């Protein structure tokens, strides 16, 4: 099914024309919902600390999680105490839940588990992002909140919006769901503060981001592999929004990939499934996949960590905008508008 969807959204498959009437209905429903918030009929909560939403207007991965990690490190380096909130996609969460060190992906979601494992940042997950943010403020003393995804979660007031675009796939056929991958139309990009293009050319008013490969780590115990033999055949797997990006990265780094397999984003795994896939070969996966495989990982399962790289101009402009927001919020302690 995922293969067919990709053909419709990104390769011009004619089935998209049959789905366009449903896209029109989707456009009507989402426009009505935005209008209810704009008119104040549905309430939006403004918080006493700055809120940075990192999202996209397409379905599927575009590089939001590496961007969130980059922002956490950037803000810490400049004297802020950031916290992160997320839906916790894939986990059954009642209310809100803090993401503790070593939390399983099944309990909090794969991306939150990865973010906390990498950064140790204070993080809370839950469907109601406002409640998650309030827990961060009340119990963790954060002074900036980063919302991982949630661009369309309008109940949460936001001060800075950052959209990440997949530089390889772009906006696909530029149709709304289900005929295309868009949650909102391309017009939405003109309303956000920053547009970041992951792995592709950026326009003059956008910022290019590159994911740079870092160390190879053991999935089982996170140790760094220092004696990487790239001539040894490996099996590659990825359960992310665009698995081919990971496979292309391995090829460009000189790895000898005997076989590669892309899974659906947020796919759950089991030991037999992946042992059958690897067939005794070393298994190389993404960091996001690794957090779901730690409990049953084999000795020769590894993950490749990547780091987001953005320009100093992006850093400067985001920090400048953030300081503006901080100054504007001074004296507003109740957080509800």
C-alpha positions as CSV (number, residue, x, y, z in Angstrom):
1,X,0.0,0.0,0.0
2,X,2.8,2.4,0.9
3,X,4.4,1.8,-2.5
4,X,1.2,2.7,-4.3
5,X,0.7,5.8,-2.2
6,X,4.2,7.0,-3.0
7,X,3.5,6.5,-6.7
8,X,0.3,8.6,-6.5
9,X,1.9,11.4,-4.4
10,X,5.4,11.6,-5.9
11,X,5.4,9.8,-9.3
12,X,2.4,11.2,-11.1
13,X,0.2,8.0,-10.9
14,X,-3.2,8.7,-12.5
15,X,-5.1,7.4,-9.5
16,X,-4.6,10.8,-8.0
17,X,-7.4,12.2,-10.2
18,X,-9.9,9.8,-8.7
19,X,-8.9,11.0,-5.2
20,X,-9.2,14.7,-5.9
21,X,-12.9,15.1,-4.9
22,X,-11.9,13.8,-1.4
23,X,-9.0,16.3,-1.4
24,X,-11.6,19.0,-1.9
25,X,-13.6,17.7,1.1
26,X,-10.4,17.7,3.1
27,X,-9.7,21.3,2.1
28,X,-13.1,22.3,3.2
29,X,-12.9,20.6,6.6
30,X,-9.4,22.0,7.4
31,X,-10.3,25.5,6.3
32,X,-13.4,25.4,8.5
33,X,-11.2,24.3,11.4
34,X,-8.7,27.0,10.9
35,X,-11.5,29.5,10.7
36,X,-12.9,28.5,14.0
37,X,-9.6,29.2,15.7
38,X,-9.1,32.4,13.8
39,X,-12.5,33.7,14.9
40,X,-11.9,32.6,18.5
41,X,-14.8,30.1,18.4
42,X,-12.2,27.4,19.2
43,X,-9.8,28.5,21.9
44,X,-6.0,28.8,21.4
45,X,-3.8,28.8,24.5
46,X,-0.8,31.1,24.7
47,X,1.9,30.0,27.1
48,X,4.2,32.2,29.2
49,X,7.3,30.9,27.6
50,X,8.2,31.0,23.9
51,X,6.9,28.1,21.8
52,X,8.7,26.9,18.7
53,X,6.7,24.6,16.5
54,X,8.8,22.3,14.2
55,X,6.5,20.8,11.6
56,X,5.7,20.2,8.0
57,X,2.9,20.5,5.6
58,X,3.4,17.0,4.1
59,X,2.6,13.6,5.5
60,X,5.6,11.5,6.4
61,X,9.1,12.3,7.6
62,X,11.0,15.3,6.3
63,X,13.8,15.6,8.9
64,X,11.9,17.2,11.8
65,X,13.5,15.1,14.5
66,X,17.1,16.0,13.6
67,X,16.0,19.6,13.5
68,X,14.5,19.4,17.0
69,X,17.8,17.9,18.3
70,X,19.7,20.7,16.5
71,X,17.5,23.3,18.2
72,X,17.9,21.8,21.6
73,X,21.7,22.0,21.3
74,X,21.6,25.5,19.8
75,X,19.4,26.8,22.6
76,X,21.4,25.2,25.3
77,X,24.6,26.7,23.9
78,X,23.0,30.1,24.1
79,X,21.8,30.0,27.7
80,X,18.3,28.7,27.3
81,X,16.7,25.7,29.1
82,X,14.6,24.1,26.4
83,X,12.0,21.4,26.8
84,X,10.3,19.3,24.0
85,X,6.7,18.2,23.6
86,X,5.3,15.6,21.1
87,X,2.2,13.6,20.3
88,X,4.2,10.4,21.0
89,X,2.9,8.8,17.7
90,X,2.5,5.0,17.9
91,X,2.2,4.8,21.7
92,X,-1.0,4.4,23.7
93,X,-0.8,7.5,26.0
94,X,-3.6,8.5,28.3
95,X,-3.2,12.1,29.3
96,X,0.4,13.2,29.2
97,X,3.6,11.3,30.1
98,X,7.2,12.4,30.8
99,X,9.8,10.7,28.6
100,X,12.4,9.3,31.0
101,X,16.0,8.2,30.1
102,X,15.8,4.7,28.7
103,X,12.1,4.9,27.9
104,X,10.9,2.4,25.3
105,X,9.5,3.5,22.0
106,X,6.4,1.4,22.7
107,X,5.6,3.6,25.8
108,X,6.4,7.0,24.5
109,X,6.9,6.8,20.7
110,X,10.0,6.2,18.7
111,X,11.0,9.8,18.0
112,X,10.6,11.0,21.6
113,X,12.6,8.0,22.8
114,X,15.3,8.9,20.3
115,X,15.4,12.6,21.2
116,X,15.8,11.9,24.9
117,X,18.3,9.2,24.4
118,X,20.4,11.6,22.3
119,X,20.0,14.8,24.3
120,X,18.6,14.1,27.7
121,X,16.3,17.0,27.3
122,X,13.1,17.3,29.4
123,X,10.3,16.0,27.3
124,X,6.6,15.3,27.7
125,X,4.3,13.5,25.3
126,X,0.5,13.4,24.9
127,X,-2.2,14.2,22.5
128,X,-3.0,17.5,24.2
129,X,0.2,19.5,23.6
130,X,-1.0,22.3,25.8
131,X,-1.2,19.9,28.8
132,X,2.2,18.5,27.9
133,X,3.7,22.0,27.8
134,X,2.2,23.0,31.1
135,X,3.8,19.9,32.7
136,X,7.2,21.0,31.3
137,X,6.8,24.5,32.7
138,X,5.5,23.3,36.1
139,X,8.0,20.5,36.8
140,X,11.1,21.0,34.7
141,X,11.7,24.8,34.7
142,X,12.0,25.2,31.0
143,X,12.1,28.6,29.4
144,X,11.5,27.6,25.8
145,X,9.3,24.8,24.5
146,X,10.0,23.0,21.2
147,X,6.9,21.2,19.8
148,X,8.0,18.3,17.6
149,X,5.3,18.3,14.9
150,X,2.1,20.0,15.7
151,X,2.0,22.7,12.9
152,X,-1.6,21.9,12.4
153,X,-2.4,21.6,16.2
154,X,-3.8,25.1,16.4
155,X,-5.0,24.7,20.0
156,X,-1.4,25.3,21.0
157,X,-0.4,29.0,20.6
158,X,3.0,29.3,18.9
159,X,5.5,32.2,18.7
160,X,7.8,30.7,16.0
161,X,6.9,28.3,13.3
162,X,9.5,26.3,11.4
163,X,8.6,24.0,8.5
164,X,11.0,21.3,7.3
165,X,10.7,20.2,3.7
166,X,12.2,17.0,2.2
167,X,14.6,18.4,-0.4
168,X,14.4,15.3,-2.5
169,X,10.6,14.8,-2.6
170,X,9.5,18.4,-2.1
171,X,5.7,18.8,-1.9
172,X,5.1,15.9,-4.2
173,X,2.2,16.5,-6.6
174,X,1.1,19.5,-4.5
175,X,-2.4,18.1,-3.9
176,X,-4.0,17.9,-0.5
177,X,-4.7,14.5,1.2
178,X,-5.6,12.0,0.0
179,X,-4.7,12.7,-3.6
180,X,-1.4,14.2,-2.5
181,X,0.8,14.4,0.6
182,X,-0.2,17.9,1.7
183,X,-1.8,18.6,5.1
184,X,-2.1,22.2,4.1
185,X,-1.6,24.0,0.8
186,X,1.8,25.5,-0.3
187,X,0.4,28.9,0.7
188,X,1.1,27.9,4.3
189,X,4.8,28.3,3.7
190,X,4.4,32.0,3.3
191,X,3.0,32.3,6.8
192,X,5.7,30.6,8.8
193,X,8.9,32.1,10.2
194,X,11.4,29.7,8.8
195,X,11.4,27.2,6.0
196,X,14.2,24.6,6.2
197,X,15.0,22.4,3.2
198,X,16.5,19.0,4.1
199,X,19.0,17.7,1.6
200,X,18.1,19.8,-1.4
201,X,18.4,23.3,-2.9
202,X,16.9,26.1,-0.9
203,X,15.4,29.3,-2.2
204,X,16.7,32.7,-1.2
205,X,14.2,33.0,1.6
206,X,14.8,29.4,2.9
207,X,17.6,27.7,4.7
208,X,19.4,24.6,3.6
209,X,19.9,21.7,6.1
210,X,22.2,18.7,5.6
211,X,22.2,15.5,7.6
212,X,25.9,14.7,8.2
213,X,26.8,11.1,9.1
214,X,28.3,10.6,12.5
215,X,29.5,7.5,14.3
216,X,28.4,3.9,13.9
217,X,26.9,2.6,17.2
218,X,25.9,-0.8,18.4
219,X,22.1,-1.1,18.7
220,X,22.4,-3.3,21.8
221,X,24.6,-1.2,24.1
222,X,25.2,2.1,22.1
223,X,29.0,1.6,22.0
224,X,30.8,3.2,19.1
225,X,32.2,1.0,16.4
226,X,35.7,2.2,15.6
227,X,36.8,-0.6,13.2
228,X,34.2,-0.2,10.5
229,X,35.0,-2.4,7.5
230,X,33.0,-0.9,4.6
231,X,34.0,-3.7,2.3
232,X,31.9,-6.2,4.3
233,X,28.4,-6.7,2.9
234,X,25.7,-5.3,5.1
235,X,21.9,-5.4,5.1
236,X,20.3,-1.9,5.4
237,X,16.9,-1.2,6.8
238,X,15.0,2.0,7.5
239,X,11.5,2.7,8.9
240,X,11.4,6.5,8.2
241,X,9.4,8.8,6.0
242,X,11.9,8.5,3.1
243,X,14.0,5.3,3.5
244,X,15.8,5.8,0.2
245,X,17.5,8.9,1.6
246,X,19.2,6.6,4.2
247,X,20.2,4.0,1.6
248,X,21.6,6.6,-0.7
249,X,23.6,8.0,2.2
250,X,25.2,4.6,2.9
251,X,26.1,4.1,-0.7
252,X,27.7,7.6,-0.9
253,X,29.8,6.7,2.2
254,X,31.1,3.6,0.5
255,X,29.2,0.9,2.4
256,X,28.7,-2.3,0.5
257,X,24.9,-2.8,0.8
258,X,24.0,-6.3,-0.2
259,X,20.3,-5.7,0.4
260,X,18.1,-2.8,1.6
261,X,14.5,-2.8,2.9
262,X,12.3,0.1,3.6
263,X,9.6,-0.2,6.2
264,X,6.7,2.1,6.9
265,X,7.4,5.1,9.2
266,X,7.0,4.2,12.9
267,X,7.0,0.5,12.1
268,X,7.2,-1.8,15.1
269,X,9.7,-4.6,14.8
270,X,10.4,-8.0,16.4
271,X,13.5,-10.2,16.7
272,X,12.5,-12.9,14.2
273,X,11.4,-10.4,11.5
274,X,14.8,-8.7,11.5
275,X,16.9,-11.8,11.9
276,X,15.1,-13.2,8.9
277,X,15.9,-9.9,7.1
278,X,19.6,-9.9,8.0
279,X,20.3,-13.6,7.3
280,X,23.4,-13.4,9.4
281,X,24.8,-10.3,7.8
282,X,25.5,-7.2,9.8
283,X,22.3,-5.1,10.0
284,X,22.6,-1.4,9.6
285,X,19.7,0.9,10.5
286,X,18.8,4.4,11.4
287,X,19.0,5.8,15.0
288,X,15.2,6.1,15.0
289,X,14.9,2.4,14.2
290,X,17.5,1.5,16.8
291,X,15.5,2.7,19.8
292,X,12.8,0.1,18.9
293,X,15.3,-2.8,18.7
294,X,17.4,-2.3,21.8
295,X,15.8,-5.1,23.8
296,X,16.4,-7.9,21.2
297,X,19.3,-6.5,19.2
298,X,22.0,-8.9,18.0
299,X,25.7,-8.3,18.4
300,X,26.2,-7.3,14.7
301,X,23.3,-4.8,14.5
302,X,24.4,-1.2,14.2
303,X,22.9,2.2,13.6
304,X,24.3,5.3,11.9
305,X,23.8,8.5,13.8
306,X,23.4,11.7,11.8
307,X,23.6,15.4,12.8
308,X,21.7,18.3,11.3
309,X,23.8,21.1,9.9
310,X,22.4,24.6,9.3
311,X,24.0,27.9,8.5
312,X,25.2,30.5,11.0
313,X,22.7,32.8,9.4
314,X,19.9,30.5,10.4
315,X,21.2,30.4,14.0
316,X,21.5,34.2,14.2
317,X,18.0,34.8,12.8
318,X,16.3,32.2,15.0
319,X,18.0,33.5,18.1
320,X,17.2,37.1,17.2
321,X,13.5,36.2,16.8
322,X,13.5,34.2,20.0
323,X,14.9,37.1,22.0
324,X,12.1,39.3,20.5
325,X,9.5,36.8,21.7
326,X,11.0,36.6,25.2
327,X,10.9,40.4,25.5
328,X,7.3,40.5,24.3
329,X,6.2,37.9,26.9
330,X,7.7,39.7,29.9
331,X,5.0,40.5,32.3
332,X,2.6,37.9,30.9
333,X,2.7,35.3,33.6
334,X,-0.7,33.6,33.3
335,X,-0.1,32.3,29.8
336,X,-3.8,32.4,28.7
337,X,-5.0,34.9,26.2
